[in-house]
Amino acid sequence: MSIEDKIEKIKGLTKNQKLALKGFSEEEKLIFSGVGGDKNLDPEPDIATRPGETLFQYGVSYYRLGPSISSVHPAAGYGGQGDSLSHSHRLVAGGGGPCVLEESPSGERMVLGTNSVADSATLLVSSKHDRSAKEFGLVVEKGSKTLPGSLIAAKADEIIINASAGNVRIVTSTNAYNSQDGNNISVGSIILSPGNKIPKGIEPIPKGDALKKNLEQMFIRLDALESQMTGFVTYQAKMNKTVTSHYHHSPLLAVPTSPSFDTVTAGIQNIINLTCRLAPSLMNQRMKGAMQQKQFLSQAGKEYINSGQVKTS
């Protein structure tokens, strides 16, 4: 495939751009291929704007400043007279995704609107927004409702936050009033949703130190139970030994009778089971419990349940 074919296939050029491209030499075409940091020959469709909005555009990337919107549809937004606290900044790189055209097959100019789901990368800063995650194609748990307020939202294939010399703090509900002067009556949650799926609703994350403390108490109780069971096995073995050789005195001359053959056989087998199988098994379980406690509940353990860096309150 020639450089010309690659550019036409990937960039979605207009008829005029294609005609201009045919007159370029191979070296000139390479300049517009994006190789080595050179300029891409991108389509430049019209960007849909609203009254009072300022637009800065370069190809399919743009920055727009103006009245805030609550969702993708401008008619559903806030702004205008009486909404002086309603403003928004939207920075978009690769608006509409990778397959945007400047002209339709019939030669009509294409108009690119706001689409947070399709845009390659978006940063939205709004002083008044309905705060619905649905604008970005996210699944929202049933019954969740939010009042209008300020919003910062970012969407891209990958987002990196690098605190090169400190902590990353995610804190909620620090103010008594929100940006619209409404009462902040609840503590906001931190929701992690890998895969954008909420099959059974939002579930809480356990607190590490509290979980560790309760698991330690559980291990202590299990160890005590296993110790009691070991003691019971010892007592039962002694009892079985006595019962196995048990005999009665004959009513004639008080001569001792012979022990029951069935009792002797069952008693011997029971003693073997208790001392050779059950007792070692109980000891093995106690050793495993101690090793698991050290492995999971000790900071020196390889699989310590608490994270050394991720913390919550």
C-alpha positions in Angstrom: 0.0 0.0 0.0 1.4 3.4 -1.0 1.8 6.3 1.3 -1.1 8.0 -0.5 -3.4 5.1 0.0 -2.5 4.9 3.7 -3.2 8.6 4.2 -6.5 8.5 2.3 -7.7 5.4 4.2 -6.7 6.6 7.7 -7.4 10.3 7.5 -10.7 10.5 5.7 -9.7 13.3 3.3 -12.0 15.5 1.3 -12.1 15.6 -2.4 -10.1 18.8 -2.6 -7.5 17.3 -0.2 -7.3 14.1 -2.3 -6.8 16.1 -5.5 -4.0 18.2 -3.8 -2.4 15.0 -2.5 -2.2 13.5 -6.0 0.1 16.4 -7.0 2.5 15.8 -4.2 5.8 13.9 -4.6 6.5 10.9 -2.4 8.6 13.1 -0.1 5.8 15.7 0.2 3.3 13.1 1.0 5.5 11.8 3.7 5.5 15.2 5.3 1.7 14.9 5.9 1.8 11.3 7.1 2.5 12.2 10.7 5.8 10.3 10.7 8.5 11.8 12.7 6.2 14.3 14.3 5.2 16.0 11.0 1.8 17.4 10.5 -1.1 15.0 9.9 -3.4 15.8 7.1 -6.5 15.6 9.3 -10.1 16.3 8.3 -11.5 19.6 9.7 -15.3 19.3 9.9 -17.5 22.1 11.3 -18.0 22.0 15.1 -21.5 22.5 16.4 -21.6 25.5 18.8 -24.2 27.2 20.9 -25.0 31.0 21.3 -22.4 32.6 23.6 -19.8 29.9 23.1 -16.2 30.5 22.1 -14.5 27.8 19.9 -10.8 27.2 19.2 -10.4 24.4 16.6 -7.6 22.5 15.1 -8.7 19.6 12.8 -10.9 17.3 14.9 -9.5 18.7 18.2 -11.0 21.7 19.8 -11.5 23.8 23.0 -14.9 25.3 23.7 -15.8 27.8 26.4 -19.3 28.8 27.1 -22.6 28.1 28.9 -22.6 24.8 30.8 -24.6 21.8 29.6 -26.1 19.0 31.6 -25.8 16.3 29.0 -24.9 15.7 25.4 -28.0 17.5 24.1 -27.7 21.3 24.3 -31.4 21.8 24.9 -31.1 19.7 28.1 -28.5 22.0 29.7 -28.2 24.9 32.0 -27.3 28.4 31.0 -28.7 31.7 29.8 -30.4 34.4 31.8 -30.7 33.6 35.5 -28.0 31.0 35.4 -24.9 33.1 36.0 -23.2 30.2 37.8 -23.4 28.1 34.7 -20.2 27.9 32.7 -18.2 25.1 31.1 -14.8 24.4 29.5 -14.5 21.4 27.2 -11.2 20.2 25.7 -11.4 17.5 23.1 -8.7 15.7 21.3 -9.9 13.5 18.4 -13.5 14.6 18.4 -15.9 11.9 17.1 -13.2 9.2 17.2 -11.0 7.9 14.4 -13.4 7.8 11.5 -14.5 11.5 11.2 -15.0 12.9 7.7 -14.8 16.5 6.6 -17.3 16.0 3.9 -20.0 13.5 3.1 -19.7 11.3 0.0 -22.0 13.8 -1.8 -19.7 16.7 -0.9 -21.7 18.2 2.0 -19.9 19.7 5.0 -20.0 17.5 8.0 -20.9 19.0 11.4 -19.2 17.4 14.5 -21.2 17.6 17.8 -20.2 16.8 21.3 -20.1 13.1 22.1 -18.2 12.2 25.2 -18.5 8.5 24.4 -17.1 8.7 20.8 -14.5 11.4 21.4 -11.0 10.0 21.7 -10.1 12.1 24.7 -12.2 14.7 26.6 -11.7 16.9 29.6 -14.8 18.7 30.9 -14.9 21.4 33.6 -18.4 22.6 34.4 -19.7 24.9 37.1 -23.2 23.6 36.7 -23.9 20.1 35.4 -26.5 17.4 36.2 -23.5 15.3 37.2 -24.8 12.2 35.3 -22.1 9.7 34.4 -24.3 8.5 31.6 -22.9 11.3 29.4 -19.7 9.3 29.4 -21.4 6.0 28.8 -21.0 4.8 32.4 -23.4 2.4 34.1 -25.1 4.0 37.1 -26.5 2.0 40.0 -30.3 2.1 40.3 -31.9 4.8 42.4 -28.8 7.1 42.3 -29.8 10.7 41.9 -27.7 13.9 42.0 -28.6 17.5 42.1 -27.0 20.0 39.7 -23.5 21.0 40.7 -19.9 21.5 39.5 -18.2 18.7 37.7 -14.7 17.8 36.4 -14.7 14.7 34.1 -11.9 13.2 32.1 -12.2 10.4 29.5 -9.5 8.7 27.4 -8.1 5.3 26.6 -5.8 5.6 29.5 -5.5 8.2 32.3 -2.3 8.5 34.3 -2.1 10.4 37.6 1.5 10.6 38.8 2.3 12.1 42.2 6.0 12.1 41.7 6.9 13.2 45.2 3.9 12.7 47.4 0.5 11.1 47.9 -2.6 10.9 45.8 -5.5 11.9 47.9 -9.1 11.3 47.0 -11.3 13.1 49.5 -15.1 13.6 49.4 -17.6 16.0 51.1 -15.1 18.5 52.5 -17.5 21.5 52.4 -20.8 22.2 54.2 -22.3 23.7 51.0 -22.0 22.7 47.3 -21.1 25.0 44.4 -24.8 26.0 44.0 -25.0 27.0 47.7 -27.0 23.9 48.6 -26.5 22.0 51.8 -24.1 19.1 51.6 -26.1 16.6 53.7 -24.2 13.4 53.0 -20.7 12.0 52.6 -19.9 11.1 49.0 -18.6 7.7 48.1 -15.5 6.6 46.2 -16.8 4.2 43.5 -14.4 1.9 41.6 -16.1 0.1 38.7 -13.7 -2.0 36.6 -15.3 -3.0 33.3 -18.2 -0.5 33.8 -20.4 -3.2 35.2 -22.6 -3.2 38.3 -24.3 -6.6 38.2 -25.3 -6.7 41.9 -25.0 -3.1 42.9 -22.2 -1.2 44.6 -20.5 -3.2 47.4 -18.4 -1.7 50.2 -14.6 -2.2 50.6 -13.7 -3.7 54.0 -11.4 -1.7 56.3 -8.1 -3.5 56.4 -7.1 -3.0 60.1 -10.6 -3.9 61.3 -10.7 -7.0 59.1 -7.2 -8.0 60.3 -8.3 -7.6 63.9 -11.4 -9.8 63.5 -9.5 -12.4 61.5 -6.9 -12.6 64.3 -9.7 -13.2 66.8 -11.2 -15.9 64.6 -7.8 -17.6 64.3 -7.5 -17.5 68.1 -10.9 -19.1 68.6 -10.2 -21.7 66.0 -6.9 -22.6 67.7 -8.6 -22.8 71.0 -11.3 -25.1 69.5 -8.7 -27.3 68.0 -6.8 -27.5 71.3 -10.0 -28.5 73.1 -10.7 -31.1 70.4 -7.2 -32.5 70.9 -7.8 -32.7 74.6 -11.1 -34.5 74.0 -9.4 -37.0 71.7 -6.8 -37.7 74.4 -9.5 -38.2 77.1 -11.6 -40.3 74.7 -8.5 -42.6 73.9 -8.0 -43.2 77.6 -11.7 -44.0 78.1 -11.6 -46.4 75.1 -8.6 -48.2 76.5 -10.4 -48.7 79.8 -13.7 -49.8 78.1 -11.8 -52.2 75.7 -10.4 -54.3 78.6 -13.5 -53.9 80.7 -14.9 -57.1 82.4 -17.6 -58.1 84.8 -17.5 -60.4 87.9 -19.4 -63.7 87.6 -22.2 -64.2 90.0 -20.6 -67.6 90.7 -17.6 -67.2 93.1 -17.0 -63.7 91.8 -14.7 -64.9 89.0 -14.0 -62.2 86.4 -15.5 -62.8 83.0 -13.6 -62.5 79.7 -13.9 -59.1 77.9 -16.3 -59.0 75.0 -14.4 -59.9 71.8 -16.5 -57.3 69.7 -15.7 -54.6 72.3 -12.0 -55.4 72.3 -11.8 -55.3 68.5 -13.8 -52.1 68.2 -11.9 -50.5 71.0 -8.5 -51.2 69.4 -9.7 -49.9 66.1 -11.0 -46.8 67.7 -7.8 -46.1 69.6 -5.9 -46.5 66.3 -8.2 -44.0 64.6 -7.9 -41.5 67.3 -4.2 -41.6 67.9 -2.9 -42.3 64.4 -5.4 -40.3 62.3 -7.5 -37.8 64.1 -4.9 -36.5 66.6 -2.2 -35.9 63.9 -4.8 -34.3 61.6 -5.8 -31.9 64.4 -2.1 -31.0 65.0 -1.6 -30.5 61.3 -4.6 -28.1 61.2 -3.2 -26.1 64.1 0.1 -25.7 62.4 -1.6 -24.7 59.1 -3.6 -22.1 61.0 -0.5 -20.6 62.6 1.2 -20.5 59.2 -1.8 -18.8 57.5 -2.0 -16.3 60.3 1.6 -15.3 59.8 1.3 -15.3 56.0 -1.9 -13.2 55.7 -2.1 -11.2 59.0 1.5 -10.3 59.6 3.1 -7.3 57.9 6.1 -9.6 57.3 3.9 -12.1 55.5 4.3 -12.5 51.7 0.5 -12.2 51.2 -0.4 -9.7 53.9 -4.0 -8.7 53.4 -3.5 -4.9 53.9 -2.0 -2.8 51.2 1.0 -0.7 52.2 0.1 2.2 49.9 -3.7 2.2 49.3 -5.5 3.4 52.4 -9.1 4.4 53.4 -10.8 6.0 56.4 
